[in-house]
Amino acid sequence: MSATLEKPLPAPGTDEVLGEPILGPRALTGDWKRFWYLTFNIAKTDWKLRFYGSALGVIWQLMRPLMLFGVLYVVFTKIAKIGVGQGPSAAFDGSQLLSAIVLFTFFGEVTGGAVRCVVDHEATVRKIQFPRLVIPMSVVLFCMFNLGLNLIVVMIFATAEGVRPMMTWVELPLVVGFLSVFAAGLAMLLSAAFVYFRDLQPLWEVVSQILFYASPVIIPIKKVMDSLHPGSVLMHIYAASPLTVTFQQFRHAVLTHAAYSASYVNGGAAWLAVPIGIVVVTFVLGFYVFNRVAPHVAEIL
């Protein structure tokens, strides 16, 4: 008889397990290096594929906000006369309008692209074991590539208008980061919810349009403040939007100090706790929902 005996199977009802437990698909794993590697490479691949076979390539990414800017600028300044003659706080100072369009385009691309992202990767989700959060985060990173290109155009345009370097430019990463965290939270929430509710895509398209016109992109913030009155409940609600905070602080910190800052629009620096809280809650809620849905995505799809 061999001196080496195989270990007998555990008796029924005992707590002994056979080897390491097999972990199911999750939103995150402990391997952060792998997580960021996958996120970056998916975003980079999508970036290359988006412009594959296109004669103009990435130029199209720059043309989209510029064409929208051109249409809005002509229609609202030459025809409707909105924002004309109201000084540097008016939305239709060229660089201020273009910056708001570029920032909202980033927000719209992240949230709109994230709605279907998990469902569109159904084959990958069913066959490969990987942290599911990679999918919506790759959408965010992909859109940040686009945002980086578009911000270069904004700065060139602003320089041509006479904008010069200011110390407050150091706030630019904070402003972009603030918007990115808000968009990422919504991306997780929307991508998880779409797995169950397929009507979410057309619904979000409508909501996105509402947010565009309800934010200080086209309508100057001065007109909004004159209509809603500083300190009123409606003004606090409007100013509490993370989009309002992002657009106004970008204009104030990067383009001109004559533009109202986010703290001024909110009625004081203390009121900034409200939009910051909204961003934090949105991100935490988005991660919580996505983390709960991630293990069951393959079954639902």
Secondary structure, 3 states (H helix, E strand, C coil): CCCCCCCCCCCCCCCCCCCCCCCCCCCCCCCHHHHHHHHHHHHHHHHHHHCCCCCCCCHHHHHHHHHHHHHHHHHHHHHCCCCCCCHHHCCCCHHHHHHHHHHHHHHHHHHHHHHCHHHHCHHHHHHCCCCCCHHHHHHHHHHHHHHHHHHHHHHHHHHHCCCCCCHHHHHHHHHHHHHHHHHHHHHHHHHHHHHHCCCHHHHHHHHHHHHHHHCCCCCCHHHHHHHHCCCCHHHHHHHCCHHHHHHHHHHHHHHCCCCCCHHHHHCCHHHHHHHHHHHHHHHHHHHHHHHHHHHHHHHHC
